Amino acid sequence: MNSDYEHRIIRQIHIQNNGSDPASSPRQTGTSSPFSSRTFGDRFIPTRAGANWDISFHWNKENEKVTHSDASPGNVKDGLTYTALLKNELLGAGIENVQEPQTPKRSLFSYSPHTKRPSLETCANISPYSLSTVSNTSHTLLGAPRRPTRKVSESPFKVLDASGLQDDFYLNLVDWSSLNVLGVGLGSCVYMWSAYTSQGDLMAVGTHRGYVQIWDAATGKKICVWKGHRNRVGVLAWNSDQLSSGSCDCTILQRDTRTSPLQSVRRLKAHKREVCGLKWNSDRKLLASGDNDNKLLVWNQDSPMPLQTFKEHQGAVKAIAWSPHQRSLLASGGGSADCSIRIWSSLQLEPVQRVDTGSQVCNLVWSKHTNELVSTHGYADNKVMVWKCPSLTQVASLTHHSDRVLHLAMSPDGEVIVTGAGGKDETLCFWKLFSNTRSTKDLVSNLNLFTRMR
């Protein structure tokens, strides 16, 4: 090779590695060249193992971004399995389990002086008499059990007209009883719908004048009328035979249906604005309440003052849900000025997780069978969303209503939810979101004394 040409090559390599020109730097007499002790090869072999070619080529295109919105979990899993299969057969990687995708390197090629080759053990496992075209490790990879992909129906299976359903954020006009009776407030009337017997127990109705009416759902007769609120009653919450009511007069009243309406009433006063959210936890010992003053309070049965006060929301707290899986976890959603869902720990008195939904949170309900949360939204998306808890990772986003989805209730079996929207929509939509996979058979054990009682 020509000495001048070799010198130029060495000079170019030095500039790329050190960022300086050896010709421009001062040289000391009597010293050897810094390049004389190094040996450079004339070939560079790119290492393609582990490269994600689709994403790498996308990065090398100008004004183009990598998006994964169209990739379903099933397709991503299939792609990872196929990539691992190719690595096993072509590179002898010996992969038996598919790992989660990692962030690829920015460079399209990477260079290494050493090349990984299949080990002797890997080659020994491949029998020359095998009828299969893949190795033993690939057999293990393909035979590994796959976790079923969570599928959510994107359309409601039933839609009912609900003419007169009001478009008022602070009202709760839809509820589903434990006897599978759905109550809906339309205008000045309350309608009941049942998928089975059209029978029910007691139904409570809050009125604009501040009254709470108790009705026999089976006969349609009014049993009693409770007074005590000075303004409209927008939210109710049953706790066995006890009923809590929240009003625009900033108070919460608790009464027992087994006692006379003239007896004393427990009055909770800590809110400064209208009470628009009320929910009891799973063991019926804690009551959570939200108001139009952006506060979330937690009460117990013994104290007239709240146990906890959370002030982190920036909008009205109407959406409240207790976890049926961990009774100390409480979820809340903020109005249009907040748009966030927060999960709290009533034991640690601190927030667990938060997510910005980008739209008004109107209602929340926790699944009875899976640790997932359903939220309905208003301004500006009008969506029904499903979240994995407690990480608040989005599972599904459902669009059907054309107006704010202000009303939400869950069936007693926990498999179906009903959503309602007023305004120009005025419909009730039924969604099959969850499946009860638990066995309905009782476990028989000699240690269970109750199985022998008559």
Secondary structure, 3 states (H helix, E strand, C coil): CCHHHHHHHHHHHHHHHHCCCCCCCCCCCCCCCCCCCCCCCCCCCEECCCCCHHHHHHHCCCCCCCCCCCCCHHHHHHHHHHHHHHHHHHHCCCCCCCCCCCCCCCCCCEECCCCCCCCHHHHHCCCCCCCCCCCHHHHHHHHCCCCCCCCCCCCCCEEEECCCCCCCCCCCCEEECCCCEEEEEECCEEEEEECCCCCCCEEEEECCCCCEEEEECCCCEEEEEECCCCCCEEEEEEECCEEEEEECCCEEEEEECCCCCCCCCEEEECCCCCEEEEEECCCCCEEEEEECCCCEEEEECCCCCCCEEECCCCCCEEEEEECCCCCCEEEEEECCCCCEEEEEECCCCEEEEEEECCCCEEEEEECCCCCEEEEEECCCCCEEEEEECCCCEEEEEEECCCCCEEEEEECCCCCEEEEEECCCCCEEEEEECCCCCCCCCCCCCCCCHHHHCC
